[in-house]
Amino acid sequence: MKKRTILLTGGGTAGHVSLNQAILPELQKLGFNVEYIGSKDGIESELIPETFPEVPYHAISSGKLRRYFSMKNFSDPFRVGAGLLQALSIIRKTKPEAIFSKGGFVSVPVAMAGKMLGVPVIIHESDVTPGLANKIAMPFANHIFTVFKETLKHVPAEKSTCTGSVIRSELMEGSAEIGKELCHFESDLPVLMIMGGSQGSAVVNEAIRSNLPALMEAYNVIHLCGKGNLDASLENLPNYCQFEYVTTELPHLLHMTDFVVSRAGSNSIFEFLALKKPMLLIPLSRQKSRGDQILNAQLFKQQGFAHVIEEEDLTPENFLSEMQKLHLDEDLLVENMTMAEPPKTSSEMAKLVIAHSKARYIKK
Ligand SMILES: CC(=O)N[C@H]1[C@@H](OP(=O)(O)OP(=O)(O)OC[C@H]2O[C@@H](n3ccc(=O)[nH]c3=O)[C@H](O)[C@@H]2O)O[C@H](CO)[C@@H](O)[C@@H]1O
């Protein structure tokens, strides 16, 4: 019997791909054929074929939907239109039971095409306030899942459920020993991981590198600095290890980490919470975003999971004093995180997706 198909979509940044990476193998275990619709050159076009070479990857045209003026605002609607035609053709061929959309601009024409062809569309929103792509796609959705319960105020309540976070299972299974081999640290100092989101952050990189001598006295530093941001002059330092972007290494690096400094993208911060890593968050500012990371970070601070410093308040001097405060608060932060609601497993999330698809029964 031919396997039933689930179509996944989402991309642009890893934050719009990582949940798809988590549930994809679980959907396969449940007996479904999984196919992916992504953009031609977004991060998903690398991550999905690399991790799941057996999964058909359909690249479609996508255009950015901007809230500001750009000459591309005139050409991008045509790209979105082309993406819609391509998505319609892929959906007609694959006849999916459901489309699961993790957001990002590429997902908008896919959700629209799903609605036009009567395929259930399920959207996932991981930030407190919905991103522009998800906002546009919401009318086409049959159901919306949110990570934060506060998000339910910003989405149509009658077709939305808060599921909490979902963590890729491999992140829970790292080995600190392998992490140590990857970094070649020579001392036993505590390990500080820096993550500037999936793309790296110039502001976070500057805060770290301008304080490197002081930081290296207190920590072994793992710096995930983003594509194109390696600094050749910092190679071969004994307590500093920089990577552009890590994939299979991440679980091991996380397991050897004692403290984290990070942007406040939803996926990252829930991963640190699940692994109980005391974190100092530097959310993306309102000048550069809709302020979603500020809200994510504030909710984590209110629950006692994180310390937060806003980008505008960050100076080389107060960064070091914030690190000292984080260190002093370590036990309390870990205690609070231990009491947090555990994340959903990828398998539970995959079953929720199926529960909202045409296929309402699952192979036992
Ligand atoms: C600039 C921007 O638009 N940022 C948004 C984007 O962030 P971004 O793409 O940075 O998303 P998140 O922080 O949510 O997730 C990043 C993901 O990348 C992974 N990772 C990161 C670095 C690395 O080297 N290897 C690796 O695997 C993390 O483990 C995590 O799973 O999506 C988030 C979720 O919608 C939003 O909250 C952010 O505001």
The ligand as an SDF file (V2000), in Angstrom:
LIG
                    3D

 39 41  0  0  0  0  0  0  0  0999 V2000
   17.1360   37.2520   13.0850 C   0  0  0  0  0  0  0  0  0  0  0  0
   15.8710   36.4790   13.1950 C   0  0  0  0  0  0  0  0  0  0  0  0
   14.9780   36.5960   12.3820 O   0  0  0  0  0  0  0  0  0  0  0  0
   15.7730   35.6780   14.2630 N   0  0  0  0  0  0  0  0  0  0  0  0
   14.5970   34.8640   14.4880 C   0  0  0  0  0  0  0  0  0  0  0  0
   14.9400   33.4330   14.1460 C   0  0  0  0  0  0  0  0  0  0  0  0
   16.1130   33.1730   14.9140 O   0  0  0  0  0  0  0  0  0  0  0  0
   17.0300   31.9180   14.7430 P   0  0  0  0  0  0  0  0  0  0  0  0
   16.9810   31.3430   13.3870 O   0  0  0  0  0  0  0  0  0  0  0  0
   18.3430   32.3130   15.3080 O   0  0  0  0  0  0  0  0  0  0  0  0
   16.2130   30.9020   15.6330 O   0  0  0  0  0  0  0  0  0  0  0  0
   16.2800   30.2120   17.0480 P   0  0  0  0  0  0  0  0  0  0  0  0
   17.1990   30.8600   17.9930 O   0  0  0  0  0  0  0  0  0  0  0  0
   14.8610   30.0320   17.4590 O   0  0  0  0  0  0  0  0  0  0  0  0
   16.8370   28.7790   16.6430 O   0  0  0  0  0  0  0  0  0  0  0  0
   18.1250   28.5890   16.1680 C   0  0  0  0  0  0  0  0  0  0  0  0
   18.3190   27.1210   15.9710 C   0  0  0  0  0  0  0  0  0  0  0  0
   19.5620   26.9290   15.3250 O   0  0  0  0  0  0  0  0  0  0  0  0
   20.3010   25.9790   16.0510 C   0  0  0  0  0  0  0  0  0  0  0  0
   21.7320   26.2320   15.8380 N   0  0  0  0  0  0  0  0  0  0  0  0
   22.2740   27.4620   16.0830 C   0  0  0  0  0  0  0  0  0  0  0  0
   23.6300   27.6770   15.8790 C   0  0  0  0  0  0  0  0  0  0  0  0
   24.4380   26.6070   15.4290 C   0  0  0  0  0  0  0  0  0  0  0  0
   25.6540   26.7110   15.2180 O   0  0  0  0  0  0  0  0  0  0  0  0
   23.8360   25.3980   15.2090 N   0  0  0  0  0  0  0  0  0  0  0  0
   22.5050   25.1750   15.3990 C   0  0  0  0  0  0  0  0  0  0  0  0
   22.0020   24.0680   15.1850 O   0  0  0  0  0  0  0  0  0  0  0  0
   19.8460   26.1310   17.4890 C   0  0  0  0  0  0  0  0  0  0  0  0
   20.1570   24.9800   18.2210 O   0  0  0  0  0  0  0  0  0  0  0  0
   18.3530   26.3700   17.2930 C   0  0  0  0  0  0  0  0  0  0  0  0
   17.6490   25.1620   17.1590 O   0  0  0  0  0  0  0  0  0  0  0  0
   13.8530   32.5650   14.4500 O   0  0  0  0  0  0  0  0  0  0  0  0
   13.4260   32.5860   15.8180 C   0  0  0  0  0  0  0  0  0  0  0  0
   12.2700   31.5930   15.9720 C   0  0  0  0  0  0  0  0  0  0  0  0
   11.1810   31.9630   15.1970 O   0  0  0  0  0  0  0  0  0  0  0  0
   13.0610   33.9980   16.2540 C   0  0  0  0  0  0  0  0  0  0  0  0
   12.8020   33.9890   17.6500 O   0  0  0  0  0  0  0  0  0  0  0  0
   14.2130   34.9350   15.9460 C   0  0  0  0  0  0  0  0  0  0  0  0
   13.8460   36.2700   16.2780 O   0  0  0  0  0  0  0  0  0  0  0  0
  1  2  1  0
  2  3  2  0
  2  4  1  0
  4  5  1  0
  5  6  1  0
  5 38  1  0
  6  7  1  0
  6 32  1  0
  7  8  1  0
  8  9  2  0
  8 10  1  0
  8 11  1  0
 11 12  1  0
 12 13  2  0
 12 14  1  0
 12 15  1  0
 15 16  1  0
 16 17  1  0
 17 18  1  0
 17 30  1  0
 18 19  1  0
 19 20  1  0
 19 28  1  0
 20 21  1  0
 20 26  1  0
 21 22  2  0
 22 23  1  0
 23 24  2  0
 23 25  1  0
 25 26  1  0
 26 27  2  0
 28 29  1  0
 28 30  1  0
 30 31  1  0
 32 33  1  0
 33 34  1  0
 33 36  1  0
 34 35  1  0
 36 37  1  0
 36 38  1  0
 38 39  1  0
M  END
$$$$
